Amino acid sequence: MTPSEDCAELLPATRRALLHRVAVGQSEGRAPSLVGAVVREGRLVWTGARGRTDGRAPDADTQYRIGSLTKTLTAVLVMRLRDEGLLDLGDPLAKHLEAPQAEGATVAQLLAHTSGLAAEAPGPWWERTPGALRPTTADLFGARPLVHPAGRRHHYSNTGFALLGALVERLRGAAWGDVLAREVLEPLGMTRTSLDPRAPHAGGWAVHPWADVLLPEPAEDTGRMAPAGQLWSTAADLARFAAFLLDGDERVLGAATLAEMRGPAAPPEGRDRDGGYGLGVQLAHREGRFLYGHVGSMPGFLAALWVSEDDRLAGIALANVTSGPSVASVAADLVRITAEHEPRIPAPWRPLPEADPELLALTGPWYWGPTPFLLRLRADRGLELSPVGGAGRGSRFRAEPDGTWTGLDGYYAGETLRVVAGREDGAPGHLDLGTFVLTREPYAPEDAVPGGVDPDGWRPL
């Protein structure tokens, strides 16, 4: 794929379809303004807007409050601490932070909203009142901080992410907002993302449910709750964040850690079988497409960012209204429309730069009992095991320095694949995959097959 194919501007018909979707979302959702954006192959390729903010048309540089999209940025900070060895995701929060309200919940459970903590802080509506009303972490919890046993179920918790922000502050020795700016926003060039609004920014509005009139919403500093939903940002800055979520940035987090974050860590809740949650990342299935990112809301604002890894696309939607348009649907539709109008052109096939004869000898058919599989050699000494005919457990594997491979996905994620010698000609005897044995022939008459093989071999009934 050439750079012109990879990053070309969108076609006129695509741009019009995208603008139409934004226009319908703004009009039918009765939002004072709505901004949309599309990122392709890591580059902002389209923005569009409808409505006005303070008498002017908004654009990709206009700030909107992004609500719970803030949580994904907080999660990035926590994963940085993990990658540096300062914590383990299985650590109880109490190992690093005095928070008796969490009662043994782990860092991973807080990230995945499975800690059992209450959804909201007690007292007046925290999103519309000053954070000074809750000056300490203890003030974030009422008489019943836990509403479910830790680890039992997915229960969305804003207070849980407030605790994660406090964890970042404890281990970094600096305010959460300062750490975020230094470790994430500045390296990614997100210069228009901030704790407080900076001009040009949209004002937040509520729209009367039965009349086309407006009421301004307050924009409070939420204090200790800030890691759950404080940030303001722009479509252009969120495009940079979307590019990061797709490919990573070694100055912030590598691609492997981001892939871990978007892996399912909590099941869908209730009847929503199209959702799910990773580690600070929301998951969604829309019309056969897997999306990850986050949605957000604060009084006067709605936000959504969805990334499609398969399409190498991201959609962003921002509105300055408390309720009305489904920005999650708008952002997802921006991805869909672009993918349908301009399907991704695959990279050209190229041979491997080198081929290790020992690895080539591993390729081809293998059998788990009578079930056939194919083993293929990939780049960087990686392997891919695929069931013949599509029925069965497959996985990709990463090469390790000790000569083994580690499963990356599917049933064998995290499991070890190793080659066991045994044949007189020096060829590999069998594969050991998490104790499952794969041989070169179906039920090969060798000691490697657990339980042995009938010495009379295959026969007619």
N, C-alpha and C positions, 0 to 999 in steps of 0.2 A: 504494500500500500504506500503510495507516495504521499508526501506532506499535503499536496493539494487535495487528494482524495480524503485524507484523514481529517483535516481541519478546515475544509472549505466552508464558506458561508452557506447557510441554508437556502434552498431553492425558494423562489417567490411563492409557489403554491403552499409550501410548508409554512412559510412565515405567515401567510394569510390564515391558514388553518389554526395556527397557534394563537394569533391575535384574536380570532373569532372565539376560541375557547376562553381566553382571558376576558373578553368583552361579555360573553354570556355569563361567566362567573360573577363579574362585577355587577351586571345589570340584574340578573335573577337573584343574586345574593344581597342586593341593595347595600353594597359597600361604598363608602365615600371614595375609595380608591383601591385598586388591586394591581400589583406588579407581578409579572411572570418572567421566568428566565429558563434557558436551556443550556446545559453544559454538555459538550460532546468531546470525547477523547481528552478531557482535562482542560478544555478551553471554552469560555463563554462565547456562544455562537448566536444567541438571540435573546433579546429582552423586549418586552412589550408592557404597556400599562393602559389602564382606563381610569377615568375619574380625575379628581384634583385634590391637592393637599395645600392648604393655605393659599389658595388662588393660583397655584401652578401645577402643571402636569408632573407627576412623579416620574422618576427614572431609576436606573440601576444604582444610583448613588444616594437615593433617598433612604434614610434610616426608618425602620419599623421595629417594634418590639417583637422578639422572636420566641418568647415564652419558653416552653420546655425543650426547644432545640438547644437551649443552654445546657441541658442535662448531658447531651452527647459530648460537648466540650469539657464538661466536668469529668466525664468518664475517661476522656483522653488523658487528663491529668493523672487520674488514678492508675491507668494502665502504664503510664510512664514510670510511676513509682514502682509498679510491679516489675517492669522490664529492667529497672535499675537495681532490683534486689532489695528494695526497702520495705516491701511487704509481699505477702502471698495472697492470692485471691481466696484461699481457704482459711485465712486468718480470721478469728473472731475480731470484730471491730474493737472490742475491749482491749486487745493486745496493744493497740496503738492510741486509743482515744477513750477517755472516760465517758462512757455513755450507757449507764445502767438501763436506760429505757429500751435499748436494743436487745438485751438479754441473750447474748451469744450469737446473734446474727453475724454472718460472715461478710467480708467485703464483696464477694461475688454475689451474695444474696441481695445486698443493697443495690448493686449495679443492675441486677435483673428484676428488681421489685418483687423478690420472694422473701424478704426479711420479715414479713408479717406486721410491719409498722403501719400505723394509721396513715391515711392518705394526706391529711391536712393538719396544719398547726392549730392549736386551740384558740379560742377567743375570736375577735372580729376577723372578717375575711382578709387573710394575710395579703392577698394580691392588691387590695385597695386601701391598705392601711400602712403607716410607717413601720419600718423594721425596728425602730426604737422601742416598739411595744414588746419585742422579743429579743432583748439584748444578749442573752446567752443561749447555748444549745439546750439547756434544761427548760427554757421557756418555750421550746418548740413542741412540747409534749404535754398532754393533759393527763387526767387520772388514769386513762386506759391507753397507754402508748402502743401496745401490741394488740391487734385485733385478730391475728391468726398466729398459730405456731410458726416459728421461723422455718423456712424451707418447704412449707406445706403446699402453698399455692401462690399464683401470681396475684399481687394486689398492689396496684400503682401507688407509690408513696412519694410525695413531694418532700416530706420530712426526711426520708431516707437519703435523698440527694443533698439535703442541707447537711446531714451528718458526713457525707462524703466530702463536701467542701471543707468542713471542719477538720477532717482527716488530712486533706491536702495541706491546710494551714499548719497543722501540728507537725507534719513530717518535713515541710519545706521551711517552716519558721518565718512565713510571710503571709500577708493577706491573700485570700483566694483570687481576687481580681488581679492583683499584681503578678501572682504566679501565672495566671492564665495569659496575661499580656506578654510576659517574658518568654514563656515556654511554648505557646501555641500561636497567638495572634500575630506577634511580630515575625516569627519565622515564616509563617504562611502569607504574610503581606496583607493581613486583614486589618488595615489601618482604620476602617470605618465601623469597627465593632467595638462597643464600649458598654460600660455599666450604666451610664447615663446618656440621655439623648444629646446628639450633637447635630447642629444644622448642616444641611437641610434634613429635617425629619418630619414624619407624619404625626399629626395629633390623633389621639385615640378617641373613638366615638362609639356610642351605643345608638342603634336605630330603633325607634319605637316599633313594636310588633305590628301595629294596626294603622300606622300613619307614617308618611315619609318625612319625619322630623328627627332631629338629632339631639343627643345629650352628650356633653364631653365627659370622658372618663379620666380619673386621676392617674398620674404616673408616679407612684411612690417608689422610693428606695426600699427594697424589701429586707435589707440587712442580712441576718443569718440565713434567710431563705433564698438569697441571691443565687446560689449554685443550682437551684431548681428551676429558675425562670427569669432572671433579671435582665439578660442582655438585649441590647439593641444592635441591629446589623442592617446590611443592605443586600440587594440581590447580587451585586458584584462580589461582595465579600463572601457571601454564602456559596457563590460559584467556586471561589478558591477553596472553601472548605469541602465542597462536594468533590472537587478534583483530588483533594487529600484523602477523603474517605474511599475513593476508588483505588488509588495506587500507593498511598502512603507517602511519607517524606521522612527520610532518616534523621532529619533534624528534630522531628517531633515523635512520630511512631512509624515503624516499618510496616510493610504490607502484610506480613504474617500476623502481627498483633491485631491489625484492623480486621483481617479475615476471622480471627478468633472472636472479636467483638460482635461481628454480625452473624456468628453461629447461634442457633437457637439455645437460649439458656432458660427460658420460661415458656410454657405452652400458651396457646390462645386462651382467653378467659371467656367463660359463658358460651354463647352461641357463635361468637366471632371466630370461625375456623379459618379465616383468611389472614389472621394476624399472628402475633407472637412477639417475643422480646429477646434480644441478645444481652450484651453487657453495655448498657447505656445506649442501645440502638433499637429502634422499633423495626419490626419486620412485617411485610405485607405481601400477599399474593393477589395480583390484579390481572384478570383476563389472561391467565397463563404466564404472567411475568412476575419474577421475584424482585421485590424492591426492599431496600433498607434505607434508613435515615431517621427522621423524627418529625412529628408535628408539634405545634405549640400554640398556646393561647394565653393572653393576659387581658385584663379589662381594656377594651378598645383595640385589640390586635389579634390577628390570626396568622399563623405561619406554617409552612410545610416544605420539606426537602426530601425528595426520594431519589435514590440512585439505583440504576439497573446495571449490574456488572456485565451481564451478557450483551447488552446493547451498547455498553460504554457511554451511557447517557445519564443525565440527572435533570430533574425538573424542580423548580423552585416557585413558590407562590406566597405572596405577602399581601395582607389586607389590613386596613385600619378600622376594624369594626369588631365589636364584642362577639356577635354571632351573626350568622347569615350564610355566606358562601362556604362551601366545603373546599377549603384550600387544599386539603389532602387529595381530594379528587382532581382538582385543577392541576396540581403538581404531577400526579400520576398520569393524567391525560396528556400533559406536555411531553412526557417521555414516550407515551404510546403513539401520539400523533407523529412525532419526529421519526420514531422507529418504523412506523408504517409507511410514511411518505419517502423516507430515505433509509432503507435497511443498511445496516452496517456492512461495509465491504471487508471481507476477511483479509487478513494479512496473507501475502503470497507464501505458498509452501516452499520451504528451503530444507535441504538435507542437513543433518547434524554436522558440525564442524569436524568431529572425529568420532570414531566408533571403537570401543574397547572390545576385542574379540571375546573376552570372558562374559561381558554383558550381552553381546549378540547371541552367545550360546544359550542364554536364559530365555530368549524370546520365543514366541510360538505357543503351541497348545500345551496346557497342563490340565490335570484332572483332579478334582476333589471327589474321590470315589468314582461314580459314573458321570459326574457333572463336568462338562467341558468349559474351560476358561482359556482366554488368550492373554499372554503377557507381552506388552509392547515396551520398547525402550524410548524414553523421552529425553528432553534436554537436561543437562546437569546431572546425568547418571540417574535420573528419576525413572520410575517404572509405573505402568498402568495395567491393572488387572481388570479384565472385562469378561462377564459371562457370555458364552456363545448363545446367540439367540435373544439376548437381553434379559433373560430370567435368571436371577441370582445376584449374589453380592459382589460388587466391584468396588475398586478404590484406586486412587492415585497414591504413589509412595515417594517420599523424599529420601534421597541417599544420605546415610550417616557416615561419619569418619571411620567407624569401626567395621564397615563392610555390611551393615544391615540397612534396612529401609524402614521408615515410619509411615504408617497410613495417614493420609491427609483428610479423607472424607468418607462418608458412608459408614457401614457397619465396622469397618476396620480402622476408623480414625483413631490414631494414637497407638495402634497395635504394631508389633514388630514382625517384619518379614525377613527371614534369613535363609540363605542357601546352605543346604547340607550336602557335603560331598559323599560319594559312595560308589560311583561307577568306575570300573577298571580303566576305562578309556579317559578318565579324568573329567568327564562331563558331570554336571551336578546330579546328585542322586535324587533329591526331592526338595521341595520348598516347605518350610515351616512357617505358617502364618498364624500367630497367636495360638499355637498348638494344633491347628488344622494342617493336615499333610496334603500336599499336592504332588502328584507323580506324573511322569511323562506318558503313561498309559493308564486307561481307566482300571482302577483296582489292580495296579501292577503287583505281581507276586513277589513282593519284597517285604522285609521285616518292618519297613518304614510305615506301612499301613496299619494303623492301630487295630488290634484285634485279629490281625493276620488276614490272609486271603486263602480261600479254599484251593487246595493244591490241584484239583481237577480243572480249575479255571472256568472260563465262560462255556456255556453249553445250551443246547435247545431245551425247551420245557418238555 
